[in-house]
Amino acid sequence: MSLDTAHAPAPDLDPHTRSASPLTGPDQGSASPAPTPDPGSAATLPRPEPEGASPSQPGATVGLQLPLALTPGAESDFSAYLAGPNAEVVAALAAWAQPSLRPPTAAAPPGVATPPPAATGQFLYVFGPPGTGKSHLLQAACQAARQEGLAAACLPLGHPGLEPAVLEALERWDRIALDGLEAVIGQAPWEEALFHLYNRLRDAGRGLLVAARRPPGELGIHLADLASRLAWGTRYRLKPLDERECAALLRHAARRRGLKLGEEAIAYMLKRCPREPGYLLELLGHLDRASLAHKKRPTLPLIRALIEARRGDATPVEP
């Protein structure tokens, strides 16, 4: 099936997949709880742009609201993300958050070829297995864009009850991030809505950042035209953390919390826990609260009790 008959075709690009290995936390965020949807906002539609505001002007959409609002985590920023070998992907997302994308297609002078999306940094695609920090990076990029005065928001596509209509009018925003693309792939209404969103964002000169667990070619996309749009821009692969990187993550997160976590405690946690950033950081949060309650440094018996409580092998430790 093709929908391009109703839209001027844009040149498809060869894949530009790059690899990166983040020292980060779970997909929801590397050092803070996941951003949580505001249940009371599910029926809110985007507000119209302020009268006289140009859609192509950064910040012209400050008064807009997404149909699903997020409460960002306290540390949903790049500083809470240990870049390590991921310096390139963090730099790409930071550049995406700047108000310096090329002007929209309509602004190109006659006879001048429109630069492809890969050359403008307008569209980025980040993929990797759970626990590689995708959601944290999307939240960090949107927060950075907001700090630049841009209207930016992250939309979790896996949120229950979300409908394709949520994508309508998103081209009024300067930067949009779509998290969990795999949640809607294979559903015809969603695929068509995403295809049209790509076209509108491209024409408006807006930025789109998409995250999924797999590259586009492995998602099982039914609509060929959407597959071609997902090939726009650069793709970045995120790798799981190894043991050394998990240890570095725990040190970094503990330091940010002001928690004195010794090497023996870190080794103990890594030996007895799944090497999943989300699990480790949640455990660290419990450990921090329990340590404050007991007014002493974390001990191995306390860590063991918390691990057993999480497994259901003991009564949860009350902070």
N, C-alpha and C positions, 0 to 999 in steps of 0.2 A: 504494500500500500504506500502511496506517495501523496504528500500534502503540498509539495513544492509548486504545484501548478498555480496556487493562489499566492505565491510569494516569490519574489525575484531570487533565483538561486545564488548562493554565495559559494566561492571556491572552497572545496573541502581540502583539508590539510593532511599531510602525512602525520602519523602519530609522533608525538614528542614526549615520550615517557622517560621520566628521570627517576632515579632511586634515591631514597633518603632513609636514614635510620634514626628516629627520634629518641632522645632521652626524655621521656615524658610520662605523663600519667595516663589514666583511662581515656577513652574517647570522650567522656563527658568533661574532662578537665584534668590537669596534671597535679594540682595541689589543692583542690577545693571540690565541694560537692557539685553534682551535675546541675546545670541550669534547669530550673523547673518551670514547666508551662503554667501559665495563669489560667486556671479553669474557667474563670469568669470572662475571659476575653475571646472565647471560641467563636462567638457570633459577630464580632466586631469586623466591619469591612474597612478597607483603607479610606482615609479621609481624602477629599479632593485636594489638589495642590492649591496653595494660597493664590488668590487672584493676582494675575500679572506675573507669576513666577514662571520662568522658563524651564521646561523639563530637562534641558541640557546643562543647566547651571548647577554645580555642586551645592548641596545644602538647601536646594529649593523644596525639598520634601520633608523638612524638619517636623511638620505638623502631622505627618502620616502615622497610621497605626496598622500593625499587621493583624490579620485575623487571629493569630495565635501569638500572644506575647510571651516572652521568656524573661525569667528573673536570672540575670547572669550570675555566675559564681563569683565569690569575692576575689578570686585570683585568676579570672579568665583573661589573661593577658600573656604577651610573649615573654615577659620576665619570669613567669612561672614555668616556662617550658625550656628544659635543658636542650639546647640545639645540638650540641655535639657534632656528629657528621651531617646534621640536618641544616646546616647554615644556609644552604642554597634554597631549600623550600621555605624556610622562615623568611628569608630575604624576598622571595617571590610573593609571599602573602603580605608582607609589609609593604611592598611596592604596590600591590593591588589595592591596598587600603589608602593610598595617597590620592589626592584630587588631581592626578596628572594623566589619566587615561586619554587616548586620542579622542578627538571630537566625533560625534555620531556620523554615520554614513552620509546623511543628507548634507553635511557641511563640507564634504570633499569637493574641491574645485573641479569644474568640468575638464575632462581629459586626464585627470589625475586618478590613478588606481587607488582604490580603498585598501589600506593596509589590512592584512589578514589578522584575525583575532590573536593569533600566536605572537604577532609583532607588537600588539598593543598591551598585552597583559590583561585584557578584558575578561577572558574566560580561563579559569583554572579548575583542574580536577585532581583531587587527592584521594588515593585509595590505599587500603591496607586492612589487615585483620583486626578484630576487636582488640582494644588495649593499646593501640598505636598512637592515640592522641588526636584523632581526626576532629572530634567534636570540640576539643579544647582549642585546636588551631583555628577552627571556624569562628568560635566565640572571640578568640584573641584578635583575629583579623577584623571582625566587625567592631570590636571595641576600639581598635586602633583607628578605624575609619571614622567612628563617631568623634574621637578626639581631634580629628582633622576637620570637624565641622560638617561631615557628610551624614546623610541619612542612611543607616545601615542596620540590618537585622538578620538573624539566623533563624531559619524555619526548620524544625525537625519533622521530616516527612513521615516518620513512623508514628507520630502522635495519633492515638485512637480517634476515630471519627472525622479526621481531616478529609476534605473534599477537594477535587481539582480546582474548584472556584477560588480557592485560597491564592492561586497564582495570578489571578486577574489583577491588572493594574500595578503589578510589582515593578514595572518599568519606571514608575514614578520615584522609586527609591534609587539612591546613588549606588549602593552596594547591597547585594543580596547573597546570602549563603544558604544552600540547601543541604541539609544533613540527612544521611541515611537514604540515599537514592534507591537502594535495592528494595525498600519497603513498598514502592509504588510501581516498579517496573513489571511489565506483563499485564497491566490494566490499561486497556485502550483509552479510556477517558483521560487518565493521567499522562500517558505517553503523548497524546495529542496536545494536551495543555502545556506540557513541558516543551514540546517542539515550538509552539507559538510563542512561549515565553522567551526562548532563546532568540527568536527572530526579533521580537519587540525590544529586548535588551540590547541586541546588536545595533538596531536602528537608532536607539536612544543614546547609545554610547555609555550604557551602564555596565557595572562590573558584576560578574556572577562567579561564585565559588561553590563547587559541588564536591561532596564527599560520599564515598561508598566503600564497601568492603572489597570490591573487585573492580578491575578495569572495565570499561564499557563493553568490550568484546565478549566478556564472560558473564554479563548480567542477564542475557536472554531477552534482549530488547526486540519487540515485534515490529515496531515502526521504523523502517529503514531511514526515514528522514530525521528522526530523533537520533539515531545512531550516528548520522553524519554530523549533527550539531554537537554531540558529545565529543567528537574528534577535534572540535575547535579548541585552540589554545594548547597549553602545556599540561601534561599529566605527571603527577608525582607519586611514586610508590613509597609507602611507609613500611618499615620493617619492625617486627617485634623486638623487644629489648632482650639482650643477653644478660647473664648473671652480673657481669661487671657493670653494665648500664643500669640494672635494677638497683644495685648497691649505690651507685652514684645518685639515682633518683631519690632513694631514701635519705641519703645524706643531705641532699639539696632541700627536700621537703621538710625534713626535721629542722634544718637550719632556719628556714623561713618561718617556722612555727616557734622558734626559740627553744626547741626540745633538744636536750642533751642525749643523743643516741650514739652509744659507743659502737665500735667495730664488732665487738662480740655479739651485741644485740642484733646488729644488721645481719651478721652471718647466721645467727640463730633463726631469724625470720625467713631468710632466703632458703635455708635448709628445710624448713617445715611448712612453708607456704607456697602456693602456686606463684610462679614468676610472672604474674599479671599485674601491671601497674595499678589497675583499678582496685584489685584486692589488697595490694600492699598499702596503698594510700588510705584506703578506708580503715584498714587495721591501724595504720599510724595515727589516724584521727582519733580512734577509740583509745589508743595508747596515750595520746596526748591528754585527753580528758581524764582518763584514769590516773595518770601521773599527777595532774594538777589536783585532783581530789585527794590523793594520798600525800601530796606535798613532798614528793621525792622523785628521784630519777627513775626512769624505767628499769625494771629488774627482769631477769630471765623468768622467774616464777610468774610475774605479772603478764609478761608477753605470752607465756605458755597458757595461762588461764584465759586470756583473750582469744588465742587461737582455738582452744578447745571449745570455748563458748560459741565461736562462729561456726564451728563444725557441728554444734548441737551436742557435744559430749559432756557439757557441764553447764551449770547455771551461769547465765551471763554476768559478767563483772559489772556491778553498779558503780558508776563514777561518783 
